Amino acid sequence: MTDDRTLRIALAGGGAFGAKHAAALRRIEGVEVAAVVSSSLGRAQKFAAEQGVDRAVASLDEVLAMDDIDAVILATPTQMHAAQTLACLDAGKHVQTEIPLADSLADAEACQAAQERTGLVAMVGHTRRFNPSHQWVHHRIEAGEFNIQQMDVQTYFFRRQNLNALGEPRSWTDHLLWHHAAHTVDLFAYQTGSPIVQANAIQGPVHPELGIAMDMSIQLRAANGALCTLSLSFNNDGPLGTFFRYIGDTGTYIARYDALFTGKDEPIDVSGVDVSMDGIELQDREFVAAIREGREPNSSIAQVLPCYRTLAALEQQLNAVAGS
């Protein structure tokens, strides 16, 4: 049975992605952003004023104590995701956690156990599943018109200082493996429809101040034989973002976020793929629909958990080399 009443969602995180979710939720009928929380009450109040939200609070605990909040979207620092996801589920709130769900396999598995225990909707922001560009490719694969032979992916940023997407100082440190590689590892298995059976990784030097590797290379092989080559860097002073090249048996496609091109860089019209051209909005629409329809969402914790198992195995490889 669907539930047509207004869905009241709290938004945790007043940064760049919090703003993206606030904008997306405003475009979804029957949804209200009922509260926002940030790293301080002052930041929450400023963010609430910018987004037209009436209620700003200083802590997630205050949100979780509110009887009129149905669900929470977490756009907070990576290191907080797992604990906050567990807190939301334990408080009886549906939850969507921005990628990554966790930065360890044990924490990811704990979140899945909590979802199974509570039966609530628990979704992870693996946005690439929802971008119209990747959806277009997925539909061709499902129709038997295209089979991936290799995905070649570049995830490039220029982040030699600890700044966020708005150019503001970060209170936490980003990570190529657990955050940025997670997008591609999950998408590769999702698009091929085949589990990852082999995964290799190497990384460059660790930054002396940030304490993370600034360059990384990952190879993946799916059970059906498809390959994925992923290059990641925080040192790239050029076009920023993630660019996907799908090499298949009937064509080559290049996805740049929501836009799609042929292998010869000719644009492909994907405007009819879904109700919006904004992957974040489509992701949030799936979260809302799953709650209303009482079903498992695309990109549920259960569906993305294999990605985190692969990331954990890659981390073990990298740590073994670092310790040798």
C-alpha positions as CSV (number, residue, x, y, z in Angstrom):
1,M,0.0,0.0,0.0
2,T,1.3,3.4,-0.9
3,D,1.3,6.3,1.7
4,D,0.4,9.6,0.1
5,R,0.8,11.8,3.1
6,T,3.5,14.5,3.3
7,L,6.9,12.9,4.0
8,R,8.9,14.9,6.4
9,I,12.7,14.5,5.9
10,A,15.5,15.9,8.0
11,L,18.7,16.8,6.3
12,A,22.0,16.4,8.2
13,G,25.0,18.2,6.7
14,G,25.1,21.9,5.6
15,G,27.8,21.5,2.9
16,A,27.8,21.2,-0.8
17,F,26.0,18.0,-1.0
18,G,23.5,19.0,1.6
19,A,22.5,21.9,-0.7
20,K,22.2,19.5,-3.6
21,H,19.8,17.3,-1.7
22,A,17.8,20.3,-0.4
23,A,17.3,21.6,-4.0
24,A,16.3,18.1,-5.2
25,L,13.8,17.5,-2.4
26,R,12.1,20.8,-3.2
27,R,11.2,19.4,-6.6
28,I,9.6,16.2,-5.2
29,E,5.8,16.5,-4.6
30,G,4.6,15.6,-1.1
31,V,8.0,16.1,0.5
32,E,9.0,18.6,3.2
33,V,12.5,19.3,4.5
34,A,11.3,19.6,8.1
35,A,14.7,20.2,9.8
36,V,18.3,20.6,9.2
37,V,21.4,19.9,11.3
38,S,25.0,20.9,10.7
39,S,28.3,21.0,12.6
40,S,27.1,23.8,14.8
41,L,23.8,25.6,15.6
42,G,25.0,28.7,13.8
43,R,25.9,26.8,10.6
44,A,22.6,24.9,10.7
45,Q,20.7,28.2,11.1
46,K,22.6,29.8,8.2
47,F,21.9,26.7,6.0
48,A,18.2,26.6,7.0
49,A,17.8,30.2,6.0
50,E,19.5,29.7,2.7
51,Q,17.3,26.7,1.9
52,G,14.0,28.0,3.3
53,V,13.7,25.5,6.1
54,D,12.0,26.6,9.3
55,R,13.8,24.4,11.8
56,A,17.5,24.3,12.5
57,V,19.1,22.2,15.3
58,A,22.7,21.6,16.5
59,S,22.7,17.8,16.7
60,L,21.4,14.7,15.0
61,D,20.2,13.4,18.4
62,E,17.7,16.3,18.5
63,V,16.4,15.3,15.1
64,L,16.1,11.7,16.0
65,A,14.0,12.6,19.1
66,M,11.4,14.4,16.9
67,D,8.2,12.4,16.4
68,D,7.3,14.3,13.2
69,I,10.4,13.3,11.3
70,D,9.9,10.3,9.0
71,A,13.4,10.0,7.5
72,V,16.9,11.4,7.5
73,I,19.3,12.1,4.7
74,L,22.9,12.1,5.9
75,A,25.3,14.4,3.9
76,T,27.9,14.5,6.7
77,P,31.6,13.6,6.8
78,T,32.5,10.1,5.8
79,Q,33.8,9.1,9.2
80,M,30.4,9.7,10.7
81,H,28.3,7.8,8.2
82,A,28.1,4.4,9.8
83,A,27.4,5.5,13.4
84,Q,24.8,8.0,12.2
85,T,23.1,5.4,10.0
86,L,22.8,3.1,13.0
87,A,21.5,5.9,15.1
88,C,18.8,6.7,12.6
89,L,17.6,3.1,12.2
90,D,17.7,2.6,16.0
91,A,15.5,5.7,16.3
92,G,13.0,4.3,13.8
93,K,13.8,6.7,11.0
94,H,14.3,5.7,7.4
95,V,17.7,6.8,6.2
96,Q,19.6,7.6,3.1
97,T,23.4,7.9,3.6
98,E,25.6,9.7,1.2
99,I,28.4,7.6,-0.3
100,P,30.2,5.9,1.3
101,L,28.1,4.0,3.8
102,A,31.2,3.3,5.9
103,D,35.0,3.3,5.7
104,S,35.3,-0.3,6.9
105,L,33.5,-3.5,6.0
106,A,32.6,-4.2,9.7
107,D,30.8,-0.9,10.0
108,A,29.0,-1.5,6.6
109,E,27.9,-5.0,7.8
110,A,26.6,-3.6,11.1
111,C,24.4,-1.1,9.2
112,Q,23.0,-4.0,7.1
113,A,22.3,-5.9,10.2
114,A,20.4,-2.9,11.7
115,Q,18.4,-2.6,8.5
116,E,17.4,-6.2,8.6
117,R,16.5,-5.9,12.3
118,T,14.3,-2.8,11.8
119,G,12.9,-3.4,8.4
120,L,13.2,0.3,7.6
121,V,14.3,1.8,4.2
122,A,18.1,2.2,4.3
123,M,19.7,3.4,1.1
124,V,23.1,4.6,0.1
125,G,23.9,7.5,-2.3
126,H,25.5,5.5,-5.1
127,T,24.4,8.2,-7.5
128,R,25.8,6.7,-10.7
129,R,23.0,4.1,-10.6
130,F,20.6,7.1,-11.1
131,N,22.4,9.4,-13.5
132,P,20.4,9.4,-16.8
133,S,23.6,8.7,-18.7
134,H,24.2,5.4,-16.8
135,Q,20.5,4.6,-16.8
136,W,20.5,4.8,-20.6
137,V,23.4,2.3,-20.8
138,H,21.7,0.1,-18.2
139,H,18.5,-0.1,-20.2
140,R,20.4,-1.1,-23.4
141,I,22.2,-3.9,-21.3
142,E,18.8,-5.1,-19.9
143,A,17.4,-5.2,-23.4
144,G,20.2,-7.4,-24.6
145,E,21.5,-4.7,-27.0
146,F,24.8,-4.0,-25.4
147,N,27.3,-6.0,-23.4
148,I,30.2,-4.3,-21.5
149,Q,33.7,-5.6,-22.5
150,Q,35.6,-2.9,-20.5
151,M,34.9,0.2,-18.5
152,D,37.7,2.7,-18.4
153,V,37.1,5.3,-15.7
154,Q,39.0,8.4,-14.6
155,T,38.2,10.0,-11.2
156,Y,40.2,13.2,-11.1
157,F,40.4,16.1,-8.6
158,F,42.9,18.8,-7.7
159,R,42.9,18.5,-3.9
160,R,46.3,19.1,-2.5
161,Q,44.7,21.2,0.2
162,N,41.8,19.9,2.4
163,L,39.0,21.8,0.7
164,N,35.4,20.8,-0.1
165,A,33.5,21.2,-3.4
166,L,32.8,24.8,-2.5
167,G,36.5,25.6,-1.9
168,E,36.0,25.8,1.8
169,P,38.2,24.1,4.4
170,R,37.1,20.6,5.3
171,S,36.9,19.4,8.9
172,W,37.6,15.8,7.7
173,T,39.8,14.1,5.1
174,D,38.4,12.6,1.9
175,H,39.6,9.2,0.6
176,L,40.1,7.9,-2.9
177,L,39.3,4.3,-2.1
178,W,36.4,4.3,0.3
179,H,34.7,7.3,-1.2
180,H,35.5,7.9,-4.8
181,A,36.4,4.3,-5.9
182,A,33.1,3.1,-4.3
183,H,31.1,4.8,-7.1
184,T,32.9,2.9,-9.8
185,V,33.2,-0.4,-8.0
186,D,29.5,-0.5,-7.4
187,L,28.5,0.7,-10.8
188,F,30.7,-1.9,-12.6
189,A,29.0,-4.8,-10.9
190,Y,25.6,-3.1,-11.3
191,Q,26.0,-2.5,-15.0
192,T,27.6,-5.8,-15.9
193,G,25.1,-7.7,-13.7
194,S,28.0,-9.9,-12.7
195,P,29.9,-10.1,-9.3
196,I,33.5,-8.9,-9.1
197,V,35.7,-11.9,-8.8
198,Q,39.2,-10.3,-9.1
199,A,40.4,-6.9,-7.8
200,N,43.8,-5.4,-7.7
201,A,45.0,-2.0,-6.5
202,I,48.2,0.0,-6.2
203,Q,48.7,3.5,-4.8
204,G,51.2,6.4,-4.9
205,P,52.9,8.1,-2.0
206,V,50.9,9.1,1.1
207,H,50.6,12.9,1.4
208,P,52.7,14.1,4.4
209,E,50.0,16.4,5.8
210,L,46.7,14.8,4.6
211,G,47.8,11.2,5.4
212,I,46.2,9.7,2.3
213,A,47.4,8.4,-1.0
214,M,46.9,11.1,-3.7
215,D,47.0,8.7,-6.6
216,M,45.6,5.2,-7.1
217,S,45.0,2.6,-9.8
218,I,42.4,-0.2,-9.6
219,Q,41.7,-3.2,-11.9
220,L,38.5,-5.2,-11.6
221,R,37.2,-8.3,-13.4
222,A,33.6,-9.5,-13.3
223,A,32.6,-13.2,-13.4
224,N,31.3,-12.7,-16.9
225,G,34.8,-11.6,-18.1
226,A,34.1,-7.8,-18.3
227,L,37.1,-5.6,-17.1
228,C,37.3,-2.3,-15.4
229,T,40.3,0.0,-15.2
230,L,40.0,2.9,-12.7
231,S,42.5,5.7,-12.3
232,L,42.0,8.1,-9.4
233,S,44.0,11.2,-8.5
234,F,43.8,14.2,-6.2
235,N,46.8,15.7,-8.2
236,N,45.0,16.4,-11.5
237,D,45.1,20.1,-12.4
238,G,42.6,19.9,-15.2
239,P,39.0,18.8,-15.9
240,L,37.6,17.6,-12.5
241,G,35.2,14.8,-11.8
242,T,34.6,11.2,-13.0
243,F,34.4,10.2,-16.6
244,F,33.3,6.8,-17.7
245,R,34.1,5.1,-21.0
246,Y,31.9,2.0,-21.7
247,I,33.5,-0.2,-24.3
248,G,31.1,-2.8,-25.5
249,D,30.2,-5.3,-28.2
250,T,27.9,-2.9,-30.1
251,G,29.3,0.5,-29.3
252,T,31.4,2.8,-27.1
253,Y,29.8,5.4,-24.8
254,I,31.3,8.1,-22.6
255,A,29.3,9.3,-19.5
256,R,30.1,12.6,-17.8
257,Y,27.8,12.7,-14.9
258,D,24.2,13.1,-16.3
259,A,25.3,13.6,-19.9
260,L,26.2,10.8,-22.4
261,F,28.2,10.8,-25.6
262,T,29.3,8.3,-28.2
263,G,32.9,7.1,-28.3
264,K,33.4,9.8,-31.0
265,D,32.1,12.5,-28.5
266,E,28.8,12.9,-30.2
267,P,26.0,13.8,-27.7
268,I,23.2,11.3,-27.0
269,D,19.8,12.7,-25.9
270,V,19.0,11.1,-22.5
271,S,16.4,13.6,-21.6
272,G,13.6,11.0,-21.9
273,V,15.3,8.4,-19.7
274,D,13.7,9.6,-16.5
275,V,11.6,12.5,-15.0
276,S,14.7,14.6,-14.4
277,M,18.2,15.2,-15.7
278,D,19.5,15.5,-12.1
279,G,21.0,12.3,-10.7
280,I,20.7,13.5,-7.1
281,E,17.0,14.3,-7.6
282,L,16.4,10.8,-9.1
283,Q,18.2,9.2,-6.2
284,D,16.1,11.1,-3.7
285,R,12.9,10.3,-5.7
286,E,13.8,6.6,-5.3
287,F,14.3,7.0,-1.6
288,V,10.9,8.7,-1.2
289,A,9.1,6.1,-3.4
290,A,10.6,3.2,-1.5
291,I,9.3,4.6,1.8
292,R,5.9,5.3,0.4
293,E,5.6,1.9,-1.3
294,G,7.2,-0.1,1.6
295,R,9.8,-1.7,-0.6
296,E,13.5,-2.1,-1.0
297,P,15.1,0.8,-2.9
298,N,17.6,0.6,-5.7
299,S,21.0,1.1,-4.0
300,S,19.8,-0.4,-0.7
301,I,22.5,-1.3,1.8
302,A,22.0,-5.0,0.9
303,Q,22.5,-4.2,-2.8
304,V,25.7,-2.2,-2.3
305,L,27.3,-4.3,0.4
306,P,29.3,-6.4,-2.2
307,C,31.0,-3.1,-3.2
308,Y,32.3,-2.6,0.4
309,R,33.6,-6.1,0.5
310,T,35.6,-5.4,-2.6
311,L,36.9,-2.1,-1.1
312,A,38.0,-3.9,2.1
313,A,39.9,-6.5,0.0
314,L,41.6,-3.7,-1.9
315,E,42.5,-2.0,1.3
316,Q,44.1,-5.2,2.6
317,Q,46.2,-5.4,-0.6
318,L,47.3,-1.8,-0.2
319,N,48.1,-2.2,3.5
320,A,50.1,-5.4,2.9
321,V,52.3,-3.6,0.3
322,A,52.7,-0.5,2.6
323,G,53.8,-2.8,5.5
324,S,56.3,-4.8,3.5
